[in-house]
Amino acid sequence: MRNDDKNESRPGYVKDLLEQAEADGTLSPASMQALDIPDIGAQIQAGLGIGVDDVASSEVVLVSMMPDDSGSIQYAGNADAVRLGHNQVLDALSASRQRDDMLVHTRYLNGFVLYPYTPVPQAIRMDAHNYDPNLGTPLYDQTVVLLGTVLAKSQELQQNGVPVRTVTLIITDGADAGSTRANAGHVKSLVEDMLRAEGHIVAAMGIDDGSTSFRQVFRSMGIPDAWILTPKSTAGEVRKAFQVFSQSAVRASQSAHFSATALGGFAN
């Protein structure tokens, strides 16, 4: 049954969604504590996007991306590759038979929302005007916000009778630097809850910076090894990694293949 409350922007709406997810057993007390951050409701709300009543699909796949917009991306010469990789994912989703059942959302690693959840044709492509990586790397803080957004949107849809699957990609070229409220354990709790629910894929891409052990970083965040990509710091390798993700996202969007895809990890 559809929810008649159309005021998705009212204060406390996100908190209500997350509390209902906890009541349903989707979120553990530890994850709720991780999400108990001042202003996180407003940050999550900025990503919720399309209202439930405007979703025409009988089932939905949420595809979420968090590109790194730290200065090291620019310094390493990878800004164009990240832009092209993100846009390549949108192209692959647009060409998919399931495109009408997908909602996409991209927010940068420092919190800028490029677009909230929206149908694939309405997604904003990354370019030199809307992506100028020159900030820090609050990896844990913003991953908590991103996953909170995925969970809140999933809860909103599910409690209105719309089955949901999700595919999420976190992109960074460095370890956490600048998080003030969250740590790897907070992220891990959220990821473990999502994976236990069996309707979520959480993936990560660590662009080689010459010193960071990205598999160790992402494992500490609860991300399965099969869903970790570690491309070299070249335009070709970065674009190839995005292509691998896009192939997996398209395959996961097919309900018959989601479980096998989730268990199998990235397609190579």
Residue pairs with C-beta under 8 A, 6 or more apart in sequence:
1 160
1 161
2 52
2 53
2 160
2 161
3 52
3 159
3 160
6 51
6 53
7 13
8 45
8 48
8 51
8 52
8 156
9 45
11 41
12 41
13 41
13 45
14 40
14 41
14 44
14 45
14 48
14 148
14 152
15 41
17 152
17 155
17 156
17 159
18 27
18 32
18 35
18 148
18 151
18 152
18 155
19 32
20 155
20 159
21 27
21 151
21 152
21 154
21 155
22 28
22 29
22 31
22 32
24 155
26 151
26 155
26 193
26 197
27 35
27 151
27 193
28 189
28 192
28 193
30 189
31 189
31 190
31 193
33 186
34 144
34 182
34 186
34 187
34 189
34 190
35 144
35 148
35 190
37 144
37 181
37 182
40 144
40 145
40 148
43 111
43 145
43 148
43 149
44 145
44 148
44 149
44 152
46 107
46 113
46 116
47 105
47 107
47 113
47 116
47 117
47 146
47 149
47 153
48 116
48 117
48 149
48 152
48 153
48 156
49 103
49 105
49 115
49 116
49 117
49 118
49 153
50 103
50 116
50 117
50 118
50 119
52 156
52 157
52 160
52 162
55 103
55 157
55 162
56 100
57 100
57 101
57 162
58 101
58 162
58 163
59 101
59 162
59 163
59 164
59 165
59 255
60 101
60 102
60 103
60 157
60 162
60 163
60 164
60 165
61 98
61 101
61 102
61 103
61 164
61 165
61 166
61 167
61 252
61 253
62 102
62 103
62 104
62 105
62 117
62 150
62 153
62 154
62 164
62 165
62 166
62 167
62 168
63 89
63 93
63 102
63 103
63 104
63 105
63 166
63 167
63 168
63 249
63 253
64 104
64 105
64 106
64 107
64 146
64 149
64 150
64 166
64 167
64 168
64 169
65 86
65 89
65 104
65 105
65 106
65 168
65 169
65 171
66 106
66 107
66 108
66 109
66 142
66 143
66 146
66 168
66 169
66 170
66 171
67 82
67 86
67 106
67 108
67 109
67 126
67 131
67 171
68 82
68 108
68 109
68 133
68 137
68 171
68 172
68 173
68 174
68 207
69 108
69 109
69 110
69 112
69 131
69 132
69 133
69 134
69 135
70 109
70 110
70 133
70 134
70 135
70 136
70 137
70 172
70 173
70 174
70 177
71 133
71 134
71 135
71 136
72 133
72 137
72 173
72 174
72 209
73 79
73 82
73 133
73 173
73 207
74 132
74 133
74 134
76 173
76 207
76 209
76 233
77 235
78 173
78 207
78 233
78 235
78 238
79 128
79 131
79 132
79 133
80 235
81 234
81 235
81 236
81 238
81 239
82 126
82 131
82 133
82 171
82 238
83 126
83 127
83 128
83 131
84 235
84 239
84 242
85 238
85 239
85 241
85 242
85 243
86 106
86 125
86 126
86 242
87 125
87 126
88 239
88 242
88 243
88 246
89 242
89 245
89 246
89 249
90 104
90 120
90 123
90 125
91 246
92 243
92 246
92 247
92 249
92 250
93 99
93 102
93 104
93 120
93 246
93 249
93 250
93 253
94 120
94 121
96 102
96 250
96 253
98 250
98 253
98 254
99 120
99 121
100 119
101 253
102 119
102 120
102 253
103 117
103 118
103 119
103 120
103 153
104 115
104 117
104 118
104 119
104 120
104 123
105 113
105 115
105 116
105 117
105 118
105 149
105 153
106 113
106 114
106 115
106 123
106 124
106 126
107 113
107 114
107 142
107 145
107 146
107 149
108 114
108 131
109 135
109 137
109 138
109 139
109 142
109 171
109 172
110 135
110 136
110 138
110 142
111 138
111 142
111 145
114 124
114 126
114 130
114 131
115 122
115 123
115 124
117 153
124 130
136 177
136 178
137 172
137 174
137 175
137 176
137 177
137 178
138 176
138 177
138 178
138 179
138 180
139 170
139 172
139 174
139 175
139 176
139 177
139 179
139 217
140 176
140 179
140 182
140 183
140 184
140 186
140 187
140 221
141 178
141 179
141 180
141 181
141 182
142 179
143 170
143 182
143 187
143 221
144 181
144 182
144 186
144 187
144 190
146 168
146 170
147 168
147 187
147 190
147 191
147 194
147 202
148 190
150 166
150 168
150 194
150 200
151 190
151 193
151 194
153 164
154 164
154 166
154 199
154 200
157 163
157 164
158 164
164 199
165 199
165 200
165 252
165 253
165 255
165 258
166 194
166 199
166 200
166 201
167 200
167 201
167 203
167 248
167 249
167 252
167 253
168 200
168 201
168 202
168 203
169 203
169 204
169 205
169 245
169 249
170 202
170 203
170 204
170 205
170 218
170 223
171 204
171 205
171 207
172 204
172 205
172 206
172 207
172 214
173 206
173 207
173 208
173 209
173 233
174 209
174 212
175 212
175 217
176 184
176 217
184 217
184 220
184 221
185 220
187 221
187 222
188 220
188 221
188 222
189 222
190 222
191 202
191 221
191 222
191 223
192 222
194 200
194 202
195 202
195 222
195 224
198 259
198 262
199 258
200 262
201 227
201 248
201 252
201 261
201 262
202 222
202 223
202 224
202 227
203 223
203 227
203 228
203 229
203 245
203 248
203 266
204 214
204 218
204 221
204 223
204 227
204 228
204 229
205 228
205 229
205 230
205 231
205 241
205 242
205 245
206 212
206 214
206 215
206 217
206 218
206 228
206 229
206 230
207 231
207 232
207 233
207 238
207 241
208 214
208 230
208 231
208 232
208 233
209 233
210 233
214 228
214 230
215 225
215 228
215 230
218 228
219 225
219 228
224 265
225 265
226 264
226 265
226 266
227 265
227 266
229 241
229 244
229 245
229 266
231 237
231 238
231 240
231 241
244 266
244 267
244 268
245 266
247 267
248 261
248 265
248 266
248 267
251 257
251 261
251 267
252 258
252 261
252 262
